Amino acid sequence: MNVFCRRAALPALLLFALAAAPSAHALDYDPAHAYPAGCVVSWKENVFRAKWWTAAGHTPDELANAANPWDSSWEQVAAATPTGCPGEPPLPPDPGHPGEPGQPAKAWLSKLLADEAALAAAFPMMGPVRSSLRTLDNASVEAVQPGRMQNPANVRRVETILDAARFEHLFVLRAPEYTYEGFLKSIAKFPAICADQATPQEAEALCRKTLATMFAHFAQETGAHESWRPEEEYRQGLHYVREMGMTEASDAYNGECGHATWSTEAWPCGRWADGRFKSYFGRGAKQLSYHFNYGPFSDAMYGDVNVLLDAPERVADTWLNLASATFFYVYPQPPKPSMLHIIDGTWQPNAADIADGRLPGFGVTTMVINGGVECGGTGPEHAASANRISYYRAFAATLGVPVDDGETLGCRNMQAFTEASAAALPIYWENNWTTTPGCKLVGYQTAFSALKEGDYVQCVRKAFPDVEIIDDLGG
């Protein structure tokens, strides 16, 4: 995940290299060839430069016919400008489009990556979202130990706020599978949680609020909820590891597994030795459920969707029981923002959000986690939402988080996120349904995520199986 930004920058670096001074050999425009950015050609007694990758057949005449200069890939330059391409001849005929009849279609990898970067750049929030999803390699995560000086910076920040003794006190009824070390590892895996800010004071304040928010939801999702106990209810979180009534032998949450769909192809359900499908009921501090959530979580943790689809019990029995919650904290579910971006202020409501009551504060995180059940309406606060507010206030007081009188803590007057929301970022790739090899961004879920390196090319490969993708970037 930590290569998202590098990947997006790759086409820009490529174009920068191509834009170097062109070589001196003469070059007349040939409509059978495509031209990389920076190529200078002569055409009808004038000289033109390709501003970006230009497909075969797109003549410089398009500049004269364009409504605006920026609508054409060509720009006219001084007649004395040397013609030629920077360092290499123009590309072979028609590389980005289906070939001539009887010839295999081809697409250049550099062109696909440039297309991807351009499509993503049209959405300003794509950069911050991709950055927030960076992950630490598993070897470094597994090395995390309480008090270790080499722990990542965000982990050390958490340790200064919450040591092992305080963790035990706040989760006094926790199941033994939930450990302090496991919690630190779950923080380490996602460096955007409790990350550095403009000042150390700002970073600490934001980290404290993050922990109070997380813990309030832990208490509601996995708490014992036993008011007769001497321990306050907000301290009864992390009591359950598995959804109540479920065991590994349960035959539940796998109804879709037997159907041939794109989602079961993307995230194939695991099977027991007798052929039965594994069950993807709620496990861990977030109660992760369904194969289409286990698969992406597995991919984020291991770069392989099958690890946890084949062994979903690991989300209960290992530190992944807490990492599944930090994974949920940083990942958006458009049109809903991530909880991280709500708390750190990256998400700001637009007019549609404000009209629907979605205002910054703890309440909108409840909308994200369970809005369909607990939010909306004009009556009193839903009991579960009221619990979350109570727990948040208690954790905030314990962790030194100020709760402003004007903060929206509940969600009873809040409507569900819509496509008009500021967080409605399309994060999936879909066939562009044209004859040109490429994919487009959509808001509905597909097998290919714009938040995962390599998925754009895989989308093109899937959508245009007859197109040969040529790696012109040297591997």
C-alpha positions in Angstrom: 0.0 0.0 0.0 2.9 2.4 0.7 3.6 2.5 -3.0 0.4 4.2 -4.1 1.9 7.6 -4.3 5.0 6.4 -6.1 2.9 4.6 -8.6 0.8 7.7 -9.4 3.9 9.7 -9.9 5.5 7.2 -12.3 3.8 8.5 -15.5 4.7 12.1 -14.5 8.3 11.1 -14.2 8.2 9.3 -17.5 6.7 12.4 -19.2 9.3 14.6 -17.6 12.1 12.4 -19.1 10.5 12.5 -22.5 10.1 16.2 -22.4 13.9 16.7 -22.4 15.4 18.5 -25.4 14.6 16.5 -28.6 17.3 15.0 -30.7 18.4 16.8 -33.8 17.4 14.3 -36.5 14.6 15.4 -38.8 11.1 14.0 -38.3 8.1 14.5 -40.4 4.7 13.6 -38.9 3.5 10.1 -39.8 -0.2 9.3 -39.1 0.7 5.6 -38.7 2.8 6.3 -35.6 2.1 7.4 -32.1 4.2 10.0 -30.4 5.4 10.3 -26.8 5.3 13.6 -25.0 8.1 15.9 -26.2 8.3 14.7 -29.8 8.7 17.6 -32.3 7.4 17.0 -35.8 7.0 18.9 -39.0 3.6 19.0 -40.6 2.3 21.1 -43.5 5.3 23.5 -43.3 4.9 24.1 -39.6 6.5 22.5 -36.5 4.5 21.0 -33.6 5.4 19.4 -30.2 3.4 16.6 -28.6 2.3 17.8 -25.1 1.4 14.3 -24.0 1.3 10.8 -25.4 -0.5 11.1 -28.8 -2.2 8.1 -30.5 -1.7 7.3 -34.2 -3.9 9.2 -36.5 -4.2 12.3 -34.3 -2.7 14.8 -36.6 -1.5 18.3 -35.6 -4.5 19.6 -37.6 -6.5 18.9 -34.4 -5.0 22.0 -32.9 -6.7 24.2 -35.4 -10.0 22.4 -34.9 -9.9 22.3 -31.1 -12.3 24.6 -29.2 -9.4 25.4 -26.8 -5.6 25.0 -27.1 -5.6 22.7 -24.1 -8.0 20.3 -25.9 -5.3 19.2 -28.3 -2.2 17.1 -27.5 -0.3 19.2 -30.0 1.2 22.7 -29.7 2.8 24.8 -32.4 6.4 25.8 -31.8 8.9 28.0 -33.5 9.8 26.9 -37.1 13.5 26.7 -36.2 12.8 24.1 -33.4 14.7 20.9 -34.2 12.4 18.0 -34.9 12.7 14.6 -33.4 11.8 12.6 -30.3 13.8 12.7 -27.0 16.2 9.7 -27.1 14.1 7.4 -29.2 12.0 7.2 -32.4 8.2 7.4 -32.4 6.4 4.3 -31.1 5.2 1.6 -33.5 1.8 2.1 -35.3 -1.3 2.3 -33.2 -0.1 0.9 -29.8 -3.0 2.1 -27.7 -5.8 0.9 -29.9 -6.9 -2.4 -31.4 -4.6 -3.4 -34.3 -5.3 -3.8 -37.9 -7.6 -6.7 -38.9 -5.7 -9.9 -38.5 -3.1 -8.3 -36.2 -3.1 -8.5 -32.4 -4.1 -5.3 -30.5 -1.5 -3.7 -28.3 -1.3 -1.3 -25.4 1.8 0.2 -23.9 2.1 -0.1 -20.1 3.4 3.5 -19.9 0.3 4.7 -21.6 -2.0 2.7 -19.3 -0.3 4.1 -16.2 -0.5 7.6 -17.6 -4.2 7.1 -18.3 -4.6 5.9 -14.7 -2.8 8.8 -13.2 -4.9 11.3 -15.3 -8.2 9.6 -14.2 -7.2 9.6 -10.6 -6.0 13.2 -10.7 -9.5 14.4 -11.6 -10.5 13.6 -8.0 -8.5 15.7 -5.5 -9.4 13.4 -2.6 -7.8 10.4 -4.3 -4.3 11.5 -3.2 -5.1 11.9 0.6 -7.1 8.7 0.6 -4.3 6.7 -1.0 -1.8 8.2 1.3 -3.8 7.3 4.4 -3.9 3.7 3.3 -0.1 3.1 3.3 1.0 0.1 5.3 4.1 -1.0 7.1 5.7 -4.3 6.0 4.8 -7.3 8.1 8.4 -8.0 9.2 8.6 -4.6 10.8 5.1 -5.0 12.3 5.9 -8.3 13.8 9.0 -6.8 15.5 6.9 -4.4 17.5 7.1 -5.0 21.2 5.8 -2.8 24.1 8.6 -0.4 25.1 10.9 -1.2 22.2 12.8 1.9 21.2 12.8 0.9 17.5 9.0 0.9 17.4 7.5 3.1 14.6 6.8 6.7 15.6 3.0 6.3 15.6 3.3 3.3 18.0 5.6 5.2 20.4 3.1 8.0 20.4 0.3 5.6 21.4 2.5 4.1 24.1 3.0 7.5 25.7 -0.8 7.8 26.0 -1.7 4.3 26.7 0.7 1.9 28.4 0.0 -1.8 29.1 -1.5 -1.2 32.6 -3.9 1.4 31.3 -4.9 -0.9 28.5 -5.7 -3.6 31.0 -7.7 -1.1 33.1 -9.8 0.2 30.2 -10.5 -3.3 28.9 -10.8 -5.2 32.1 -13.2 -7.8 30.8 -11.3 -8.4 27.5 -11.0 -11.8 26.0 -7.4 -13.1 26.2 -7.0 -13.1 22.4 -7.0 -9.3 22.6 -3.5 -8.2 23.8 -1.7 -4.9 24.3 1.1 -6.0 22.0 -1.5 -7.0 19.4 -3.0 -3.5 19.6 0.4 -1.9 19.1 1.0 -4.1 16.1 -2.4 -3.1 14.7 -1.4 0.6 15.0 2.0 -0.1 13.4 0.4 -1.7 10.3 -1.3 1.5 9.4 1.1 4.5 9.9 -1.5 7.1 9.2 -3.1 6.3 12.6 -1.6 8.6 15.2 0.8 10.0 12.6 2.9 13.1 12.9 1.1 16.4 12.5 2.3 20.0 12.2 3.4 20.0 15.8 3.9 17.3 18.4 1.1 18.7 20.5 -1.3 18.5 17.6 -0.2 14.9 16.9 -0.8 13.9 20.5 -4.2 15.6 20.7 -5.4 13.9 17.5 -4.1 10.6 18.7 -6.0 10.8 21.9 -9.2 11.6 20.1 -8.5 8.7 17.7 -8.2 6.3 20.6 -11.3 7.6 22.4 -13.3 7.2 19.1 -12.0 3.7 18.4 -12.5 2.5 22.0 -16.1 3.8 22.2 -17.0 1.7 19.2 -15.1 -1.3 20.6 -17.2 -1.1 23.7 -20.4 -1.1 21.7 -19.4 -3.7 19.2 -17.7 -6.2 21.5 -18.7 -5.1 25.0 -20.3 -7.4 27.7 -23.0 -4.7 28.3 -23.6 -6.0 31.8 -24.8 -3.1 33.9 -24.8 -5.2 37.1 -21.0 -5.5 37.1 -18.9 -3.2 39.3 -16.8 -2.3 36.1 -18.4 0.5 34.2 -19.9 -0.5 30.9 -17.4 1.6 28.9 -14.6 -0.6 30.3 -16.3 -3.9 29.2 -15.2 -3.7 25.6 -13.3 -6.4 23.7 -15.2 -9.0 25.7 -16.3 -10.9 22.6 -14.0 -12.2 19.8 -16.6 -14.0 17.8 -20.1 -13.0 17.0 -22.4 -14.3 19.7 -23.7 -17.8 19.0 -21.1 -18.5 16.3 -18.2 -21.0 16.2 -15.8 -22.0 13.5 -18.1 -24.9 12.6 -21.0 -22.5 12.0 -22.5 -22.6 8.5 -23.4 -18.9 8.1 -22.4 -15.7 6.3 -21.4 -17.8 3.3 -24.6 -17.9 1.2 -23.0 -16.3 -1.8 -20.0 -18.6 -1.8 -21.6 -21.2 -4.0 -22.6 -18.8 -6.8 -20.4 -17.9 -9.7 -20.2 -14.1 -9.4 -17.5 -11.6 -10.0 -17.2 -11.2 -6.2 -16.6 -14.9 -5.6 -14.1 -14.8 -8.4 -12.3 -11.8 -6.8 -12.6 -13.2 -3.3 -13.0 -17.0 -3.5 -14.4 -18.5 -0.3 -12.3 -21.1 1.5 -13.5 -24.6 2.1 -13.2 -27.2 4.8 -11.8 -30.6 3.9 -15.3 -32.0 3.4 -16.0 -29.3 0.8 -18.2 -27.0 2.9 -17.5 -23.3 2.7 -15.8 -21.5 5.5 -18.0 -19.1 7.5 -17.4 -15.3 7.5 -19.3 -14.3 10.5 -18.3 -11.4 12.7 -14.8 -11.7 14.2 -12.5 -9.2 16.0 -12.9 -5.8 17.5 -14.8 -4.6 14.4 -16.7 -7.9 14.0 -15.5 -8.2 10.4 -18.1 -10.0 8.4 -18.6 -11.5 4.8 -16.1 -12.8 2.3 -16.1 -9.5 0.4 -14.6 -7.8 3.5 -12.3 -10.7 4.6 -10.7 -10.7 1.1 -9.8 -7.0 0.9 -8.5 -7.1 4.6 -6.4 -10.1 3.7 -5.0 -8.3 0.7 -4.2 -5.2 2.8 -2.4 -7.4 5.3 -0.6 -9.9 3.1 -1.0 -8.8 -0.5 -3.0 -12.0 -1.0 -6.8 -12.2 -0.7 -6.7 -16.0 0.0 -4.8 -16.0 3.3 -7.8 -15.0 5.4 -10.4 -16.3 3.1 -8.8 -19.8 3.7 -8.3 -19.1 7.4 -10.9 -16.6 8.7 -10.3 -17.9 12.2 -7.1 -15.8 12.3 -9.2 -12.7 12.5 -10.3 -14.0 15.9 -7.3 -15.8 17.3 -4.4 -13.5 16.4 -3.6 -9.8 16.6 -5.6 -9.5 13.4 -8.6 -9.2 15.7 -7.5 -5.7 16.4 -5.9 -5.0 13.0 -9.3 -5.6 11.4 -10.6 -2.6 13.4 -7.7 -0.3 12.4 -8.1 -1.5 8.8 -11.8 -0.4 9.0 -10.7 2.9 10.6 -8.6 4.0 7.7 -10.5 2.6 4.8 -13.3 4.7 3.2 -16.6 3.2 2.0 -17.7 5.8 -0.5 -19.9 7.7 -0.4 -18.9 7.4 3.3 -15.5 8.8 4.3 -13.0 6.8 6.5 -13.3 7.4 10.2 -9.7 8.6 10.1 -10.6 11.4 7.7 -13.6 12.4 9.9 -11.5 12.7 13.0 -8.4 14.4 11.5 -10.6 16.9 9.5 -9.7 15.7 6.0 -13.3 15.2 5.4 -15.3 18.4 5.4 -19.0 18.4 4.8 -20.3 20.1 1.7 -23.8 21.7 1.3 -25.4 18.3 0.8 -23.8 16.9 3.9 -24.9 19.9 6.0 -28.4 19.7 4.7 -28.6 16.1 5.7 -27.2 16.7 9.2 -23.8 15.1 8.6 -21.6 17.4 10.6 -18.0 16.8 11.9 -18.0 15.1 15.3 -18.2 11.7 16.9 -21.8 11.2 15.7 -20.9 10.9 12.0 -18.5 8.0 12.8 -21.6 6.1 14.1 -23.2 6.8 10.8 -20.2 5.2 9.1 -20.1 2.1 11.3 -23.8 1.4 11.6 -25.9 4.3 10.3 -28.5 2.1 8.7 -29.6 0.8 12.0 -28.8 3.6 14.5 -29.1 6.9 12.7 -31.9 9.0 11.1 -35.3 9.9 12.2 -36.5 12.7 14.4 -37.2 10.8 17.6 -34.8 10.1 20.5 -31.3 8.8 20.0 -31.2 5.1 19.2 -30.2 3.1 22.2 -27.0 1.8 20.6 -26.0 5.2 19.4 -26.7 6.6 22.9 -24.4 3.9 24.3 -21.6 5.0 21.9 -22.0 8.6 23.0 -21.8 7.6 26.7 -18.7 5.5 26.0 -17.1 8.2 24.0 -17.6 10.7 26.8 -16.1 8.3 29.3 -13.0 7.5 27.2 -12.5 11.1 26.3 -12.5 12.1 29.9 -10.0 9.3 30.7 -7.7 10.1 27.8 -7.8 13.9 28.2 -9.9 14.7 25.1 -11.9 17.9 25.3 -15.5 17.4 24.1 -16.9 20.7 22.8 -20.5 21.6 23.6 -21.1 22.1 19.9 -19.7 18.8 18.7 -22.3 16.5 17.1 -22.1 13.4 19.2 -25.3 11.6 18.0 -26.9 10.8 14.6 -30.6 10.8 15.2 -31.2 13.6 12.8 -28.6 12.5 10.4 -29.3 11.1 6.9 -27.3 8.4 5.2 -24.4 9.5 3.0 -25.3 10.0 -0.7 -23.6 10.5 -4.0 -23.9 14.2 -3.4 -21.6 14.0 -0.3 -18.1 15.4 -0.2 -16.9 11.8 0.4 -18.4 10.3 -2.7 -15.1 9.3 -4.2 -15.2 6.7 -7.0 -12.6 4.1 -5.9 -13.2 1.2 -8.2 -12.2 0.5 -11.8 -14.7 -0.7 -14.4 -14.5 -1.5 -18.1 -14.9 1.8 -20.0 -17.1 0.0 -22.5 -15.4 1.5 -25.6 -13.0 0.0 -28.2 -10.1 1.7 -26.5 -8.3 -0.4 -23.9 -8.9 1.3 -20.7 -11.1 1.4 -17.5 -13.0 4.2 -15.8 -13.6 5.1 -12.1 -17.0 4.1 -10.7 -18.6 4.4 -7.3 -19.9 0.9 -7.1 -17.8 -2.0 -5.9 -15.9 -4.0 -8.5 -13.0 -6.5 -8.3 -10.5 -3.7 -9.1 -9.7 -1.0 -6.6 -8.2 2.4 -7.4 -6.6 2.2 -4.0 -4.5 -0.8 -4.9 -1.4 -0.7 -7.0 -1.7 -2.7 -10.2 -5.4 -3.0 -10.3 -5.9 -0.5 -13.2 -3.8 -2.6 -15.5 -5.5 -5.8 -14.2 -8.9 -4.2 -15.0 -7.7 -3.4 -18.6 -6.4 -6.9 -18.9 -9.8 -8.4 -17.8 -11.9 -6.0 -19.9 -9.8 -6.4 -23.1 -8.4 -9.9 -23.0 -7.3 -9.8 -26.7 -5.1 -6.8 -26.1 -1.4 -7.4 -25.6 0.0 -5.1 -22.9 3.6 -4.3 -23.7 5.9 -3.4 -20.8 7.9 -0.5 -22.2 9.2 0.5 -18.8 11.8 -2.1 -18.4 10.0 -4.4 -15.9 
